[in-house]
């Protein structure tokens, strides 16, 4: 289960997720600097930590790395929700409380998601193909067990 991202990790991952392409430390730094004063080495350390934690993969490009998200923000959020829900001593009550905190738009999104999952559950699986009978070999196998016919 993923631990929640720290504030700066989340700011970095938000950009990686939003841009949805390989990014460099420099690109993330320049975007972050529009909101705060931050050093290149700080962003580099955060991105290296995210790599060590398995949130991003990286590929060398010259003397720098390009970082790519390993999963989506939606998958991250789902994992956090699942962890919180599964650690409750009363999961049903936790869900009721959670739903009570939702806006009307969030509840509608939840209804849509449940419909999608229910539809997926109702879709019949493709029938499995029956194995074809092997045709009998023509010709003599020469009396050798397992030898192909000619």
Secondary structure, 3 states (H helix, E strand, C coil): CCCCCCHHHHHHHHHHHHHCCCECHHHHHHHHCCCCCCCHHHHHHHHHHHHHCCCEEEEEECCEEEEEECCCHHHHHHHHHHHHHHCCCCHHHHHHHHHHHCCHHHHHHHHHHHHHHHHHHHCCCCCCCCCCCCCCCCCCCCCCCCCCCC
